[in-house]
Amino acid sequence: MDRTLVAPTPDLAAEVAELARRYKRANGPVMRLVNRLGGAFEAQLAALPEPVRDQIERVTAQALEASYGLAARAPDLGPRGPMAAVIATGAAGGAGGLPTAVAELPVTVTLFLNAIRVEARAAGLDPDEPWVRAECLRVFSAGSPLKEDDGINTSFIGSRLALTGSAVRNLIATIAPRLAAALGQKLAAQAIPVIGAVAGATLNAAYLGYYREVARVRFALVRLAEVHGTEAVEAEFRLATTPPKVIRA
């Protein structure tokens, strides 16, 4: 099969360049501050007992699988409701330290996924279609708000696959470790009671803002792929988000 890429049209290049700029701005001031702290959160996470770290990944996978079905039945919280809800759950989770932070995790993941579904609907997609539900899950694999250099994963933006139950579980199994690593660092910040409540509320709000913006970018790319083709859109987005090489004299 001929896989030669057609040169992007000026319209495609301009639209993708704007999406690339939006993605690069997805990390708001809170996450930029967190990133400047370097390895502080990673050190806190590493200090947690190994059984707790394993539990975080297990709970994250379970939360993704449960919320994959629950989000479709979640009530419409309106434009400001999701932010208020994640702030409340983050504060409640951090108020009791690590045990309540872990207990909060499934609720927060469901709220994140529901907000992502709202963005899919805003882009003109049906979030109840199997392939769109899979795209909603893939938003969580599009880098972490604590890793500025991860880059958005544009794979499968042109797919229309109806996922079976086993395929959904396999997809979740690939996403869960990445999401657990991001959420684990958040939980480490919530591990100190009372202070953890402030950290939990603040970071939950920042995470929601990040994943919402990534969802908007991803679903916009899906729409562009319908017009220009998946390979052209993926190639243009990679070009727009790749830092220029430094040429030394």
N, C-alpha and C positions, 0 to 999 in steps of 0.2 A: 504494500500500500504506500502511495506517495505521501510522505510526511513533510514535504517542503512547506515552510511557513510563508504565508503571503505577507508582504510588507503592510504594517498597520496603516489604516487611514488616519488622516489628521484628527478626525473626530474621536476615533478610538484612542489614539495616543494622548489626546488632551483629557479625555474622561478618565483613563487609567492613571494618568499623572495626578489628577485631583484625588482619586481614591488612594493612591500611594501616599499623598500628603496627609490625608485624613487618618490613614493607618499609623503613620509616624507620629501623629499628634494624639493617638488613642490614650497614651499614658498621660494622665493629668498631673497636676502639681503634687498631689499626695504620692503617686507612684514614682514620680521623678525624685522626690525626696527619699523614698524608700530605696530606690536604686542607688542613690548616692551613698547610702549607708554601707554599700559593699556587701561583704559576706556576713553581716551581723545576723540576719534572719536565717541564713543557711547554718551558721554556727549554732543558733538556738535550736533549729530542727535536728541537727546532728546530736545535740545534747539530750534529746528525748530518748527514752528507752526504746530499744529495737522493737519490742512487741507493740509499743504505741505507734511507731512509724508504720509497721505492718498493718495495724488496725486502721490507720488513716487511709491507706490505699484500698483496703478491703471495704471500708465504709463508703469511700468515694465511688467505687465500682457499683456497689449496691444502690447508692443514691442515684447514680446515672441511670441504672436499669429501671428503678422504681419511677423516677421522675420522667423518664421517656414516655411512660403511660399516663402518669398523673398530670403532667403539664397540660395535656389536651383537655382535661376536665377542670382545670384551675379557673377560678372566676377572673373576670377582667378587672384588674386593679386600677385602671385608669392611667393617665400619663405620669402621675407622681406616686401612685401607690407602690410600685415595685421598689422604688428607692426608699420610701418610708419603711417598707416591710424588711428589706435587708439590713437597714440601720438598726431596727428593733431586734432582729434575730442576732445580729453581730454583737450588740450590747448585751443581750441576754446570755449568749454563749460565752462571752468573755467574763461575765460577772462572777461566775463560779470557778474560773480557771479551766484547766485542760479538760476535765470530765464533761462540763457543760458545753465547752467549745466543740468537742467531738460529737456530742448529742445534737448540736445545732446544725452540723454539716449537711445532713440530708435535706433539711428545710431550705437552707441557703442554696444548695445546688438546684433544687426544684424551682426556686424563685429566679435564679439566673436563667435556667432553661426556658421558663415561661416568658421572661423578658426577651429572650432570643427569638422565640416563636412570634412575639408581637412584631419584631423587626422583619421577620419573614413575611408576615401578612402585610405590613406596610410597603414592602417591595412588590406586592401584587402576587405573592406565592401563597399556596394553600398549605399551612403548616401541618395539616393532617394527612397530606399525601406522603407515602412512605419515603420517597426520595428526599422530600423537603425535611422530614423529620430527621433523616440521616444527616442532611446538611446542617441542621440545628446542632446536632451532637458534635459535628466536625468543627464548629466554632471553637470548642474547648481545646482543640489540637492546634489552634492557630497562634501558638506562642503563649507566653505567660506574661502577665503584667509586671512580674519581677525580673524579667529577662528582656532587656531592650534589643538584643541581637538575635532573637529567635526567628523572626520573620513569619509572615502569614503563610499557612499551608493552603495553596490554591488547588491541590489535587482534587479530582472528581467534581469540579464545579460544573461540568457539562453532563454529568451522569444522570440517568433517570431510572436507576435500578430500584426495583421493589425488593426490599431486604426481607429475608426470612428471619425467623427468631434466632437461629444460630448465627446468621450473618450480623445481626444487631449485637449479639453478645460478643462476637469477635471484634466488632468495631469498638464497643465499649472497653474491651480488654486492651486495645491499643491506646485509647484515649485516657483511661483511668490513671495510669502511672504519671503521665504528664500533668494532669489536673491535680492529682494528689500531691505532687511535688510543690505546685503553686499554693494549694490550700494548706498544705502542711506548714509552710512558712508563716502563713496567716495564723494558723492555730498556735504556733510557737509564740507569736506575739501576744496571743490571748491567754497564754498559760498563767500569767500573773493575775490573780483575782483583783477586781475593782479596776485596776489600771487596764487590765485586759478588756474590760467592757468598752473603754474609749477606743482602744486599738481595734477591737472587733467591729464596732460601728463604723469607724473611719475607713478601715480596709475593705469591709463589705461594700461600702458605697463606691470606693475606688475601683474595686473588682467589677461591680455591676456596670459602671461607666465604661470600663475597658471592654468587657465582653459585648456590650451593646454596640459600641462603635465598630468592633471587629465584625460583628454580625451584619451591620449596615454595609460595610465594605464588601464582605463576602457575598451577600445577596445581590449587591449591585454588580459584582463580577459575574455571578450566575446569569443575570439579565443580559449583560454584554456578551456572554458566551453564546446565548441563544441567537444573537444577531451576527456576531463576527467569528464564531467558532471557538472551541475551548483552547486549542493550542495557541492561537494568535493572542488571546486574552492572557493566558498564563505567561507566555513569553514576554509580552509587553509589561505585565505587572512585575515580573522578576527583574526586568531591565530598569523599571522605575524605582524599585526598592533596593537595588544593589548599590552599595556605596562605590563611588568612583575609585579606581586603583590609583595609588600614589606612585608616580614614576619618579624615581630618583635619578638625578643627573649623574 
